[in-house]
Amino acid sequence: MRQRLMLATLPLALVLAACSREAAEPAAPPAAAEPTASAIPASDHTFSPELSTADWAEHVRALSSDEFEGRAPGGRGETLTVEYLIQQFKAIGLEPGNGDSWTQDVPMVVTTASPDTRLQIRIGDTELVPVYGPEMAIHTRSGEAEVQVADSEVIFVGYGVNAPELGWNDYEGLDVTGKTVVMLINDPGFHAADESLFEGRRMTYYGRWTYKFEEAARQGAAMALIVHDDAGASYPWSVVENGWTGPQFDLPPSVDPEPRLPLQGWISGATAEQLFAAAGHDFMAQRAAANQRGFRALPLDARASAEVRSSVREGSSQNVLARLPGRALADETVIYMAHWDHMGRNFSPGGDQIFNGAVDNASGIAGILEIAQQFAAGPRPQRSLLFLALTLEESGLLGSRYYVANPVVPLHKTVAGINLDAMSVIGRVRDFTVIGYGSSELEDILRPIAEGQGRILRPESSPESGFYFRSDHFNFAKAGVPALYAKGGVDHFEKGEEHGKALAADYTANRYHKPGDEFDPNWDLVGVLEDLQALHQVGAELANSEAWPQWYPTSAFRAAREAQFEAARTQGD
């Protein structure tokens, strides 16, 4: 979710992705509009029953075309996308995945704040009013049309982390009820390159912005502001500006009981430096202090005020589900997932206004369609397969969060999940990147398959980016279901690793969550085919066995899976 605010007085790279949206008034949430057969742009492409880069490219081309308007939930783009997916799943020969329905309604709230949103911070005689968009972006998840925070004490809480198992609590001895907390993105240890703190360069969930807001809400804060920096966030400020302004999507508080902040958002690094300087502190020195054990929160002798007036609309979006029943163990299911949504349109005047989302994530949707086609061509596996096209990923993994809370297949009957998000289109690469490498026995299945392709498994090249927490598999993992998120990396077979890294950096800088993420008929799709073949084979091995892959003993998710199985045994299921 993202949106626009109003304040007091005076929003791998080429292969890895996460979240955003855009500006102006959103289309009304869909009243379950029934699409017409003529709505989807016509195509004379004939699809093959086998894995095919030509078929994959046609799916990407169609889904990322301007006609689909950036696939934003709640409007014409959603209607066309859902219809397209249902038509394709029917043509493949699959069954509806939710009883007799192809969809699962995901309730949502769309909040659009007034475009004259302002934030005011007073420090003595100094008043800071950062510009909405270029310098700050805040919003409300409360579902309320008007939210005010007045004269709130401002406290710097370091990284905003409370991790008792690691002996770290940035809130120790603090009562932040009704106050505004300012915090850093990523983990303690990241900016200091200290491998002894948390996991050093590798981001844990404590470094993710979602956790920081969740913890601030649990602590009772009135407003939380994260200080952005490109390295710590792993993306430039433009991603924040594009993603946290305009219509913001969320699950209604009634179906998502987690505590919520009245207001939350980001300030730029330059804004933070101005704030700290006005309060008589050096921002970089305080950031360094926050990386040390024993750090104590710093009151900034400042007061923040904000008033947010928003239009609030309730509606629903749709997950799309298709099922291939198993021959012998039909109640046990392997899930392939990808998110269909993207950022929609930017209604600002001038320039390209459509966020087409070709790589992110028409590529993943095309991938599960191709894999579904291959499975449907036979022979039918022992276990069932569920192909899950999820909504509202760009708004905080909401479609998958809702599915996991309301699964059509019990989680203890879900063997594993395989996620496709932002596939690599740079050609054949040696490395098969496993995001969250070292997590589960699914890697033991993938490894010999990759080796058979002359490839090796590697962890993500930028573990500080926290990609494991930025795609839909994470909600399955949190619930205990082993989940694999793997894709082609950057070590190009012919042109080397530096070439791949340069392409990845170019994508992040120029196309990630920008209108430039468009279909390119000149993509080298040899690597796409190898990735699809490998991920299909992983699913085939799971679906044609009676084995249950486990989390590795060191995984934080193992306990949830064991509790899940124990609860099922207790209930006799």
C-alpha positions in Angstrom: 0.0 0.0 0.0 1.0 3.7 -0.4 -0.7 7.0 -0.6 -0.8 10.7 0.0 -0.9 12.7 3.1 -1.7 15.9 4.6 0.1 17.5 7.5 -0.1 20.0 10.1 0.4 23.6 9.4 2.8 25.1 7.3 4.8 9.7 0.1 19.1 -8.6 -8.1 17.8 -5.9 -9.4 17.0 -7.1 -12.8 15.8 -10.3 -11.2 14.5 -9.3 -7.8 11.6 -7.2 -6.9 9.3 -5.8 -4.2 6.6 -3.0 -4.0 4.9 0.3 -5.3 2.0 2.2 -6.8 1.3 5.6 -8.2 -0.7 8.8 -8.0 -4.1 10.4 -8.3 -7.5 9.1 -7.6 -7.9 5.3 -7.8 -10.6 3.6 -9.8 -13.4 2.4 -7.5 -12.7 -1.0 -6.2 -14.3 -3.6 -8.4 -17.8 -4.6 -7.7 -16.9 -8.0 -9.1 -17.3 -6.7 -12.6 -18.0 -9.5 -15.0 -15.5 -9.3 -17.9 -16.6 -9.8 -21.4 -15.0 -12.2 -23.8 -14.1 -9.3 -26.2 -12.3 -7.3 -23.5 -8.9 -9.0 -23.9 -6.8 -7.8 -26.9 -7.0 -10.4 -29.7 -3.9 -12.6 -30.5 -3.3 -15.1 -33.2 -0.6 -16.9 -31.2 -1.0 -20.7 -31.0 0.3 -22.1 -27.7 2.4 -25.3 -27.5 1.7 -28.1 -24.9 5.4 -28.0 -24.0 7.5 -25.4 -22.3 8.1 -22.7 -24.9 9.9 -19.3 -24.8 7.6 -18.2 -27.6 4.5 -18.9 -25.5 6.1 -17.4 -22.4 7.0 -14.2 -24.4 3.4 -14.0 -25.7 2.0 -14.1 -22.2 4.4 -11.4 -21.0 3.7 -9.3 -24.1 -0.1 -9.5 -23.5 -0.1 -9.0 -19.8 2.3 -6.0 -19.9 0.7 -4.3 -22.9 -0.8 -0.9 -22.5 -4.3 -2.3 -22.8 -3.8 -3.9 -19.3 -3.1 -0.5 -17.8 -0.4 -1.7 -15.5 -2.5 -4.4 -13.8 -3.5 -2.3 -10.8 -6.0 -3.9 -8.5 -9.4 -2.5 -8.5 -9.9 -1.3 -12.1 -10.0 -2.3 -15.7 -6.5 -3.7 -15.5 -7.5 -6.2 -12.9 -10.7 -7.2 -14.9 -8.6 -7.9 -18.0 -5.9 -9.7 -16.1 -8.2 -12.0 -14.2 -10.2 -12.8 -17.4 -6.9 -13.5 -19.2 -5.7 -15.9 -16.5 -9.0 -17.8 -16.3 -9.1 -18.2 -20.1 -5.6 -19.5 -20.2 -6.1 -21.9 -17.3 -9.3 -23.2 -18.9 -7.5 -23.7 -22.3 -4.7 -25.6 -20.5 -7.3 -28.0 -19.1 -7.1 -27.2 -15.4 -10.0 -27.1 -12.9 -11.2 -24.1 -10.8 -8.9 -24.0 -7.7 -11.4 -22.7 -5.1 -14.2 -25.2 -5.2 -16.1 -24.3 -8.3 -14.6 -20.9 -8.5 -11.5 -19.7 -10.3 -11.0 -16.8 -7.9 -10.7 -16.0 -4.2 -12.0 -12.6 -3.1 -9.4 -10.6 -1.2 -11.1 -7.8 0.8 -9.2 -4.5 0.5 -9.3 -0.9 1.5 -8.1 1.8 -0.9 -6.9 4.9 0.8 -5.9 8.0 -1.2 -4.7 11.0 0.8 -5.0 14.6 -0.2 -2.3 15.7 -2.6 -1.4 18.7 -0.4 -0.1 16.4 2.4 2.4 18.1 4.6 4.6 17.1 7.5 5.8 19.7 10.0 8.6 19.2 12.5 9.5 22.0 15.0 12.9 22.1 16.7 13.0 25.2 18.9 12.6 28.1 16.5 13.3 26.0 13.4 10.4 24.5 11.4 11.0 21.7 8.8 8.3 21.1 6.2 9.7 18.4 3.9 8.0 18.3 0.5 5.6 15.4 0.0 7.0 13.1 -2.7 10.6 14.4 -3.2 11.5 14.5 0.5 8.9 12.5 2.5 6.0 10.1 2.0 3.6 9.1 4.8 0.2 7.5 4.9 -2.4 5.9 7.2 -3.3 2.2 7.4 -6.1 2.9 9.9 -8.9 3.0 7.3 -10.0 6.4 8.7 -10.7 9.3 6.5 -9.1 11.8 8.8 -6.0 11.1 11.0 -4.2 13.7 13.1 -1.0 13.6 15.0 -0.4 16.8 16.9 2.7 18.1 18.7 4.2 14.5 19.0 7.6 14.2 20.7 10.2 12.9 18.2 12.7 10.2 19.3 15.4 8.5 17.3 15.2 4.8 18.0 18.2 3.5 15.9 17.0 0.6 13.8 13.7 0.3 15.6 14.4 -3.4 16.5 13.3 -5.4 19.5 15.1 -8.8 19.2 15.3 -10.5 22.6 16.9 -13.6 21.2 19.8 -11.5 19.9 20.0 -9.4 23.1 19.0 -6.2 21.2 16.2 -3.8 22.1 16.2 -0.3 20.7 13.0 0.4 22.7 14.5 -0.6 26.1 13.3 1.6 28.9 11.2 3.7 26.5 7.6 4.6 26.5 6.8 5.8 23.0 3.0 5.9 23.4 1.7 8.8 21.3 5.2 9.7 20.1 6.9 9.9 16.7 9.8 7.4 16.2 12.5 8.0 13.6 14.5 4.9 12.6 17.0 3.5 10.1 16.3 1.0 7.3 18.0 -2.4 7.4 19.7 -4.2 10.3 22.2 -3.1 13.0 25.6 -4.1 11.6 24.7 -3.3 7.9 26.0 0.2 7.7 29.0 -0.7 9.9 29.7 -3.8 7.9 29.9 -5.7 11.2 29.4 -9.4 10.8 29.0 -9.9 14.5 25.7 -8.0 14.6 22.6 -9.8 13.4 23.7 -11.4 10.1 26.0 -8.6 9.1 25.4 -7.6 5.5 22.5 -10.1 5.1 19.2 -8.5 6.0 17.0 -10.3 8.5 13.3 -9.6 8.9 14.2 -7.0 11.6 15.7 -4.9 8.8 12.6 -4.9 6.6 10.4 -1.8 6.7 7.3 -3.9 7.3 8.7 -5.2 10.6 9.8 -1.7 11.7 6.3 -0.4 11.4 4.8 -3.4 13.0 7.1 -3.1 16.0 6.5 0.7 16.3 2.7 -0.1 16.4 3.2 -2.7 19.1 5.2 -0.1 21.1 2.2 2.4 20.8 3.9 5.0 18.6 1.6 7.6 16.9 3.9 8.0 13.9 6.9 6.2 12.5 9.4 7.6 10.0 12.1 5.5 8.3 15.2 7.3 7.1 15.8 6.2 3.5 19.2 5.5 2.0 19.8 3.8 -1.3 22.2 1.1 0.0 20.2 0.2 3.1 16.9 0.0 1.2 18.5 -1.4 -1.9 16.5 0.9 -4.1 16.5 4.7 -4.8 14.2 7.3 -3.3 12.2 7.2 -6.6 10.8 3.8 -5.6 9.6 5.3 -2.3 8.1 8.3 -4.1 6.4 6.2 -6.7 5.2 3.6 -4.3 4.1 5.5 -1.2 2.1 8.3 -2.9 -1.2 7.9 -4.7 -3.8 5.1 -4.0 -2.8 2.8 -1.2 -4.1 -0.7 -0.9 -4.5 -2.7 2.3 -6.5 -5.5 4.0 -9.3 -4.1 6.1 -8.4 -4.0 9.9 -11.4 -6.3 10.5 -9.6 -9.2 8.6 -6.0 -8.2 9.7 -6.0 -7.7 13.4 -2.3 -6.8 13.7 -1.7 -3.4 15.5 -1.4 -0.5 13.1 0.2 2.9 13.4 -2.0 6.0 12.9 0.7 7.3 10.5 3.8 5.7 8.9 6.2 6.5 6.1 9.6 7.6 5.0 11.9 10.7 5.1 14.8 11.2 2.8 18.4 11.0 4.0 18.8 14.7 3.4 15.7 15.5 5.4 17.0 13.4 8.3 20.3 15.3 8.2 18.4 18.6 8.5 16.4 17.3 11.4 19.4 16.1 13.4 21.4 19.2 12.7 18.5 21.4 13.8 18.4 19.3 17.0 22.1 19.8 17.6 23.3 16.3 16.5 25.3 14.9 13.6 23.1 12.3 11.8 26.0 10.2 10.6 27.5 10.0 14.1 24.2 8.9 15.5 23.8 6.3 12.8 27.2 4.9 13.7 26.1 4.9 17.4 23.0 3.0 16.5 25.2 0.1 15.2 26.8 -0.4 18.6 25.5 -2.7 21.3 24.2 -0.6 24.2 22.8 2.1 22.0 20.1 4.0 23.7 17.3 6.0 22.0 17.9 9.7 21.5 15.2 12.3 22.1 15.6 15.0 19.4 13.9 17.8 21.3 11.5 18.1 18.4 7.8 18.0 17.9 6.0 16.5 14.8 2.5 17.2 13.6 0.6 15.7 10.8 -3.0 15.7 9.6 -4.1 13.3 6.9 -7.4 13.6 5.1 -8.0 10.7 2.7 -10.7 9.2 0.5 -11.3 5.7 1.7 -13.1 3.0 -0.3 -13.6 -0.6 0.5 -13.8 -3.3 -2.1 -12.1 -6.5 -3.1 -9.5 -7.8 -5.5 -9.0 -11.4 -6.6 -6.5 -14.2 -6.3 -6.8 -16.5 -9.3 -6.5 -20.3 -8.6 -6.3 -23.3 -10.9 -6.0 -26.9 -9.9 -4.6 -30.1 -11.5 -5.9 -33.0 -9.3 -3.4 -35.7 -8.4 -3.9 -39.3 -9.3 -3.3 -40.9 -5.9 -2.7 -38.3 -3.2 -5.1 -35.6 -4.4 -5.4 -34.1 -0.9 -1.7 -33.3 -0.8 -0.7 -30.2 -2.9 2.3 -28.5 -4.4 1.7 -24.8 -5.1 3.2 -22.7 -7.8 2.7 -19.0 -7.2 3.3 -15.6 -8.9 1.7 -12.2 -8.3 -0.2 -10.7 -11.2 -0.6 -7.2 -10.0 1.6 -4.2 -10.7 1.5 -0.4 -10.2 -1.1 0.7 -12.6 -1.0 4.2 -14.1 0.6 7.5 -13.2 -1.9 10.2 -14.1 0.7 13.0 -13.9 0.8 15.0 -17.2 3.4 14.2 -19.8 5.5 11.1 -20.5 4.8 7.4 -20.3 2.0 7.0 -17.7 1.7 3.2 -17.6 3.7 1.0 -15.3 3.6 -2.1 -17.6 5.4 -4.5 -15.2 6.8 -6.8 -17.8 9.6 -8.3 -15.7 7.8 -7.5 -12.5 5.8 -9.7 -12.7 4.2 -10.6 -16.0 7.3 -12.8 -16.3 6.4 -14.9 -13.3 2.8 -15.2 -14.3 3.9 -16.3 -17.7 6.2 -18.8 -16.0 3.4 -20.5 -14.0 1.2 -20.6 -17.0 4.0 -22.4 -19.0 4.7 -24.8 -16.1 0.9 -25.5 -15.8 0.8 -26.3 -19.5 3.6 -28.8 -19.2 2.0 -30.6 -16.3 -1.4 -30.7 -18.0 0.2 -32.3 -21.0 0.8 -35.4 -18.8 1.3 -37.7 -17.3 -0.7 -36.5 -14.3 1.3 -36.5 -11.0 0.3 -38.4 -7.8 -0.2 -35.2 -5.8 -2.3 -32.2 -6.8 -0.9 -29.0 -8.1 -2.4 -25.6 -7.4 -1.4 -22.6 -9.6 -1.9 -19.5 -7.6 -1.9 -16.0 -9.2 -1.8 -13.6 -6.4 -3.0 -10.0 -6.1 -1.8 -7.0 -4.0 1.9 -8.2 -3.8 3.1 -4.7 -4.6 1.0 -3.4 -1.7 2.7 -5.5 1.0 2.1 -9.2 -0.1 -1.5 -8.8 0.8 -3.0 -11.4 -1.6 -0.7 -14.1 -0.2 -1.2 -13.0 3.4 -5.0 -13.4 2.9 -4.6 -16.8 1.2 -2.4 -18.1 4.0 -5.0 -17.0 6.5 -7.8 -18.5 4.4 -6.2 -21.4 2.4 -8.2 -23.5 0.0 -5.8 -26.4 0.8 -5.0 -26.8 4.5 -1.4 -25.7 5.1 -0.5 -29.0 6.7 -1.5 -30.6 3.4 0.5 -28.2 1.4 3.8 -29.9 0.5 5.7 -26.8 -0.6 5.4 -23.6 -2.5 7.5 -22.5 -5.5 7.5 -18.8 -6.3 8.2 -17.1 -9.6 8.8 -13.4 -9.4 10.8 -11.1 -11.8 12.4 -13.8 -14.0 15.9 -13.1 -15.5 15.9 -12.2 -19.1 19.6 -11.7 -19.7 20.4 -15.1 -21.3 22.0 -18.2 -20.0 23.7 -17.9 -16.6 25.8 -20.2 -14.5 24.3 -19.2 -11.2 20.9 -20.3 -10.0 20.1 -17.7 -7.3 18.2 -19.1 -4.3 16.8 -16.2 -2.3 17.1 -17.1 1.3 19.8 -19.7 0.5 20.3 -22.3 3.2 16.6 -22.5 4.3 15.1 -25.8 3.3 15.5 -29.2 1.7 13.9 -27.8 -1.4 17.4 -26.7 -2.3 18.5 -30.3 -2.1 16.0 -31.1 -4.8 17.0 -28.2 -7.0 20.8 -28.6 -6.7 21.3 -31.8 -8.8 18.8 -30.4 -11.4 20.8 -27.2 -11.7 24.0 -29.2 -11.9 22.6 -31.2 -14.7 22.3 -27.8 -16.6 25.9 -27.0 -15.8 24.9 -24.5 -13.1 25.4 -24.0 -9.4 23.2 -22.8 -6.6 24.2 -19.5 -5.1 22.7 -17.1 -2.5 21.5 -13.7 -3.7 24.3 -11.4 -4.6 22.9 -8.6 -2.4 21.7 -10.2 0.8 21.4 -6.8 2.4 18.4 -6.2 0.1 16.1 -8.5 2.1 14.6 -10.0 -1.1 13.4 -13.1 0.9 10.9 -10.8 2.7 9.8 -9.0 -0.4 7.8 -11.6 -2.3 4.8 -13.8 -1.7 6.6 -17.0 -0.7 7.4 -15.2 2.6 3.9 -15.5 3.9 3.9 -19.2 3.3 7.3 -19.5 5.0 6.1 -17.6 8.1 3.2 -20.0 8.3 5.6 -22.9 8.2 5.2 -24.1 4.6 8.6 -24.7 2.9 8.9 -22.3 0.0 11.5 -22.0 -2.8 12.2 -18.7 -4.5 14.9 -19.3 -7.1 15.8 -17.8 -10.5 18.6 -17.1 -12.9 21.4 -15.0 -11.5 24.0 -12.7 -13.0 27.0 -14.8 -14.1 26.5 -14.9 -17.8 27.9 -18.0 -19.5 29.5 -16.0 -22.4 29.9 -12.4 -21.1 30.7 -13.0 -17.4 29.5 -11.8 -14.1 30.3 -8.1 -14.5 28.1 -8.0 -17.6 25.2 -9.5 -15.6 25.7 -7.2 -12.7 25.7 -4.2 -15.1 22.4 -5.3 -16.6 20.9 -5.8 -13.1 22.0 -2.4 -12.0 20.6 -0.8 -15.2 17.2 -2.5 -14.6 17.1 -1.3 -11.0 18.0 2.3 -11.9 15.9 2.7 -15.1 13.0 0.2 -15.1 12.3 -1.3 -11.7 8.9 0.1 -10.7 9.0 2.6 -13.5 7.1 2.9 -16.8 10.2 1.5 -18.5 9.6 -2.0 -17.4 8.2 -3.0 -20.8 8.3 -6.1 -22.9 11.3 -6.3 -25.2 11.2 -8.8 -28.1 15.0 -8.7 -28.1 15.4 -10.4 -24.7 17.6 -13.4 -24.6 15.3 -16.1 -23.3 17.6 -19.1 -23.2 18.0 -18.7 -19.5 14.2 -18.3 -19.0 13.7 -21.7 -20.5 16.3 -23.3 -18.3 14.8 -21.8 -15.2 11.3 -23.0 -16.2 12.6 -26.5 -16.9 14.4 -26.6 -13.5 11.4 -25.3 -11.5 9.0 -27.6 -13.3 11.3 -30.6 -12.4 11.4 -29.6 -8.8 7.6 -29.6 -8.7 7.4 -32.9 -10.6 9.7 -34.6 -8.1 7.6 -33.3 -5.2 4.3 -34.2 -6.9 5.4 -37.7 -7.7 6.7 -38.7 -4.3 5.4 -39.1 -0.8 8.3 -37.1 0.7 7.7 -34.0 2.7 10.6 -31.5 2.4 11.6 -29.9 5.7 13.2 -26.6 6.8 16.8 -27.0 7.7 17.3 -27.2 11.5 18.7 -23.6 11.6 15.7 -22.1 9.9 13.5 -19.8 11.9 10.4 -21.3 10.1 11.0 -24.9 11.2 9.1 -24.6 14.5 6.0 -23.3 12.8 6.0 -26.3 10.4 6.4 -28.7 13.3 3.6 -27.1 15.3 1.5 -27.3 12.2 2.0 -31.0 11.8 1.5 -31.6 15.6 -1.8 -29.7 15.5 -3.0 -31.8 12.6 -2.0 -35.0 14.4 -3.8 -33.9 17.6 -6.9 -33.3 15.5 -6.6 -36.6 13.8 -6.1 -35.1 10.3 
